[in-house]
Amino acid sequence: MTINTDHLWMPFTANKQFKAAPRILVSAKDMHYTSDDGILDGTAGLWCVNAGHGRAPIVQAICAMAQELDYAPMFQMAHPKVFEAASKLAAITPEGMDKVFFTNSGSEAVDSALKMALTYHRANGDAQRTKFIGRERGYHGVGFGGISVGGIGGNRKHFSANLLAGVDHLPHTLSIEHAAFSRGQPEWGGHLADDLENILALHDPSTIAAVIIEPLAGSTGVLIPPKGYLEKIRAICDKHGLLLIFDEVITGFGRLGAPFAAQYFNVTPDIMTLAKGLNNAAAPMGAVVCKNQIYDTVVNNAPANAIEFFHGYTYTGHPLAAAACCATIDLYLEEKLFERAAQLSAHFENAIHSLDNAKHVKDVRNLGLVGGIELHSREGAVGARAYEVFVKCFEMGVLIRVTGDIIAISPPLIIDEAQIDELFATIARALEMVA
């Protein structure tokens, strides 16, 4: 296949390097992409194709909606499918979180959640609450709000002069020194939540609007929350009247073996940001889900006939995305994919920890159907070794994801035990092949 690569500026890609030896995915079905040969998808696309590729019910729903309604504006009007999507989503969210605001991506969901928090506090008589607390190594998309509360240096440094003011960051929770090769939640590290009290003392709790964290940090290299950590964060937020935002763009829709990480950890936030698995990435879509109290406070305290939340997008609740969302949630429930992920998690855990003593491996960590394999870095060349493993795996027919020198694994929930074994056996071979 001849493809002209000259004109496309690719996201999060070393463009010169890629275009010298392109990797082109031309089709996908179930657990595999097709390039020149089949490629076992070990990353669910980009953490998002949880139900597998090319699923007929989702494709058919999009096609049917395109013939019926190609687009409908959502400002002062709506269409039936978006209400159906919101209802299906609310049926699987944590109890008391029944209000849904649709966006087009996780990045937009985060910026929407930050605005929602500010709007709620203003409506509640706390307009002085304008600051946010994120966390080191947190990833919350690429909008200016998201990179402000995010904690990945490479995403921030080029835009540091334009970030939101009034943002501080908790320390991250990874400690290879104290919790290397943990299976599931590490025993060490719950005390790190106490740093939130120190930050609040510095800024004055009455000025803080919300704390935003990923329950399990994915894009930064799979950081598993220590036991007791999330519970402490929730308690401190309650103590000081802060909203707690869970960024569940990655952890949502079965990744940990429950609909959402909030249910897996039994810690309910005030707001959740969602995307990716929301409609199996079949069309651009994100969402913010909030506690009913937030919606009621904002809506009921506004004057009659007034717009309560000055925010939205042209493509909010797009009919095709909404149709895909409905079909995807139905598929998750009909095929019991969340339960399937829970059942496979033990086999996944044993398979990934078979690499504990593999060449170059510094740490292995896992929870549900997500895992991270951290490699020793080459001196002066951080990320080079993992990238070479990525290329070797691709050449052997397996797709993985790397960030720095960390391999991240997050397969579709339809994966089977034999494919899990194939995935990690291929990584093991690739590790032996690289220097």
Secondary structure in CASP SS format (residue, H / E / C, confidence):
PFRMAT SS
TARGET T0000
AUTHOR 0000-0000-0000
METHOD secondary structure of the structure
MODEL  1
M C 1.00
T C 1.00
I C 1.00
N C 1.00
T C 1.00
D C 1.00
H C 1.00
L C 1.00
W C 1.00
M C 1.00
P C 1.00
F C 1.00
T C 1.00
A C 1.00
N H 1.00
K H 1.00
Q H 1.00
F H 1.00
K H 1.00
A H 1.00
A C 1.00
P C 1.00
R C 1.00
I C 1.00
L C 1.00
V C 1.00
S E 1.00
A E 1.00
K E 1.00
D E 1.00
M C 1.00
H E 1.00
Y E 1.00
T E 1.00
S C 1.00
D C 1.00
D C 1.00
G E 1.00
I E 1.00
L E 1.00
D E 1.00
G C 1.00
T C 1.00
A H 1.00
G H 1.00
L H 1.00
W H 1.00
C C 1.00
V C 1.00
N C 1.00
A C 1.00
G C 1.00
H E 1.00
G C 1.00
R C 1.00
A H 1.00
P H 1.00
I H 1.00
V H 1.00
Q H 1.00
A H 1.00
I H 1.00
C H 1.00
A H 1.00
M H 1.00
A H 1.00
Q H 1.00
E H 1.00
L C 1.00
D C 1.00
Y C 1.00
A C 1.00
P C 1.00
M C 1.00
F C 1.00
Q C 1.00
M C 1.00
A C 1.00
H C 1.00
P H 1.00
K H 1.00
V H 1.00
F H 1.00
E H 1.00
A H 1.00
A H 1.00
S H 1.00
K H 1.00
L H 1.00
A H 1.00
A C 1.00
I C 1.00
T C 1.00
P C 1.00
E C 1.00
G C 1.00
M C 1.00
D C 1.00
K E 1.00
V E 1.00
F E 1.00
F E 1.00
T E 1.00
N C 1.00
S C 1.00
G H 1.00
S H 1.00
E H 1.00
A H 1.00
V H 1.00
D H 1.00
S H 1.00
A H 1.00
L H 1.00
K H 1.00
M H 1.00
A H 1.00
L H 1.00
T H 1.00
Y H 1.00
H H 1.00
R H 1.00
A H 1.00
N C 1.00
G C 1.00
D C 1.00
A C 1.00
Q C 1.00
R C 1.00
T C 1.00
K E 1.00
F E 1.00
I E 1.00
G E 1.00
R E 1.00
E C 1.00
R C 1.00
G C 1.00
Y C 1.00
H C 1.00
G C 1.00
V C 1.00
G C 1.00
F H 1.00
G H 1.00
G H 1.00
I H 1.00
S H 1.00
V H 1.00
G C 1.00
G C 1.00
I C 1.00
G H 1.00
G H 1.00
N H 1.00
R H 1.00
K H 1.00
H H 1.00
F H 1.00
S H 1.00
A H 1.00
N H 1.00
L C 1.00
L C 1.00
A C 1.00
G C 1.00
V E 1.00
D E 1.00
H E 1.00
L E 1.00
P C 1.00
H C 1.00
T C 1.00
L C 1.00
S C 1.00
I H 1.00
E H 1.00
H H 1.00
A H 1.00
A C 1.00
F C 1.00
S C 1.00
R E 1.00
G C 1.00
Q C 1.00
P C 1.00
E C 1.00
W C 1.00
G C 1.00
G H 1.00
H H 1.00
L H 1.00
A H 1.00
D H 1.00
D H 1.00
L H 1.00
E H 1.00
N H 1.00
I H 1.00
L H 1.00
A H 1.00
L H 1.00
H H 1.00
D C 1.00
P H 1.00
S H 1.00
T H 1.00
I E 1.00
A E 1.00
A E 1.00
V E 1.00
I E 1.00
I E 1.00
E C 1.00
P C 1.00
L C 1.00
A E 1.00
G C 1.00
S C 1.00
T C 1.00
G C 1.00
V C 1.00
L E 1.00
I C 1.00
P C 1.00
P C 1.00
K C 1.00
G C 1.00
Y H 1.00
L H 1.00
E H 1.00
K H 1.00
I H 1.00
R H 1.00
A H 1.00
I H 1.00
C H 1.00
D H 1.00
K H 1.00
H H 1.00
G C 1.00
L C 1.00
L E 1.00
L E 1.00
I E 1.00
F E 1.00
D E 1.00
E C 1.00
V C 1.00
I C 1.00
T C 1.00
G C 1.00
F C 1.00
G C 1.00
R C 1.00
L C 1.00
G C 1.00
A C 1.00
P C 1.00
F C 1.00
A H 1.00
A H 1.00
Q H 1.00
Y H 1.00
F H 1.00
N C 1.00
V C 1.00
T C 1.00
P C 1.00
D C 1.00
I E 1.00
M E 1.00
T E 1.00
L E 1.00
A C 1.00
K H 1.00
G H 1.00
L H 1.00
N C 1.00
N C 1.00
A C 1.00
A C 1.00
A C 1.00
P C 1.00
M C 1.00
G E 1.00
A E 1.00
V E 1.00
V E 1.00
C E 1.00
K C 1.00
N H 1.00
Q H 1.00
I H 1.00
Y H 1.00
D H 1.00
T H 1.00
V H 1.00
V H 1.00
N H 1.00
N C 1.00
A C 1.00
P C 1.00
A C 1.00
N C 1.00
A C 1.00
I C 1.00
E C 1.00
F C 1.00
F C 1.00
H C 1.00
G C 1.00
Y C 1.00
T C 1.00
Y C 1.00
T C 1.00
G C 1.00
H C 1.00
P H 1.00
L H 1.00
A H 1.00
A H 1.00
A H 1.00
A H 1.00
C H 1.00
C H 1.00
A H 1.00
T H 1.00
I H 1.00
D H 1.00
L H 1.00
Y H 1.00
L H 1.00
E H 1.00
E C 1.00
K C 1.00
L H 1.00
F H 1.00
E H 1.00
R H 1.00
A H 1.00
A H 1.00
Q H 1.00
L H 1.00
S H 1.00
A H 1.00
H H 1.00
F H 1.00
E H 1.00
N H 1.00
A H 1.00
I H 1.00
H H 1.00
S H 1.00
L H 1.00
D C 1.00
N C 1.00
A C 1.00
K C 1.00
H C 1.00
V E 1.00
K E 1.00
D E 1.00
V E 1.00
R E 1.00
N E 1.00
L E 1.00
G C 1.00
L C 1.00
V E 1.00
G E 1.00
G E 1.00
I E 1.00
E E 1.00
L E 1.00
H C 1.00
S C 1.00
R E 1.00
E C 1.00
G C 1.00
A E 1.00
V C 1.00
G C 1.00
A H 1.00
R H 1.00
A H 1.00
Y H 1.00
E H 1.00
V H 1.00
F H 1.00
V H 1.00
K H 1.00
C H 1.00
F H 1.00
E H 1.00
M C 1.00
G C 1.00
V E 1.00
L E 1.00
I C 1.00
R E 1.00
V E 1.00
T E 1.00
G C 1.00
D C 1.00
I E 1.00
I E 1.00
A E 1.00
I E 1.00
S C 1.00
P C 1.00
P C 1.00
L C 1.00
I C 1.00
I C 1.00
D C 1.00
E H 1.00
A H 1.00
Q H 1.00
I H 1.00
D H 1.00
E H 1.00
L H 1.00
F H 1.00
A H 1.00
T H 1.00
I H 1.00
A H 1.00
R H 1.00
A H 1.00
L H 1.00
E H 1.00
M H 1.00
V C 1.00
A C 1.00
END
